[in-house]
């Protein structure tokens, strides 16, 4: 049980930084933009600020956006920081969004900032949707959520749909749809990743239906 709990904490908060990570972070400080308790790589500053504009509820929330070379089969990943998850209350909890530095297409690669603008805004918006989901959960609830997330594809799907739903309800339907279209129609992504997107995330049809439903509710 203790081993499972430790693994869960690492998944929710990321591995503890090593010495090389600390050096890299120090070298990257000059290339970061800081605003409203957000730390953003300069290369994607405009994209992140645009995505954040759809989430006024995240004003003042501490979020660090950081580049990583590899994120366990994902392009981006939102997590609460370990120290604030265990020590501070949810009102002062801090988060980070890890972002793949480049998309690897085998013989080719694309720097993340070269991904089409609306696609990148939607990708960041999806991760902000996760933080919207996390920020109102107590520590105990978030730990239980993480345990269910790693042990059940059904719970994983529910979490991913919740993140998309938050983003779409904030007005990002077009951008979220752009992400799905980009992944499913991009030859560089392997079929295993495309199948993961098909199985665990909202389909383009579901996105359009939810967007239409929300527009009808707004009159």
QUIWO-V361193 format. One record per run of one state. SS is the DSSP state (H for helix, E for strand, - for the rest). FROM is the first residue (numbers start at 1). TO is the last residue. If there is no record, write none. Layout:
{{SS	FROM	TO} {SS	FROM	TO}}
This chain:
{{-	1	1} {H	2	13} {-	14	18} {H	19	31} {E	32	35} {-	36	37} {E	38	41} {H	42	52} {-	53	55} {H	56	58} {-	59	62} {E	63	68} {-	69	70} {E	71	71} {-	72	73} {E	74	74} {-	75	75} {E	76	80} {-	81	81} {H	82	87} {-	88	89} {H	90	92} {-	93	94} {E	95	100} {-	101	101} {E	102	104} {-	105	108} {E	109	111} {H	112	114} {-	115	116} {H	117	135} {-	136	138} {H	139	151} {-	152	152} {H	153	185} {-	186	190} {H	191	200} {-	201	203} {H	204	217} {-	218	219}}
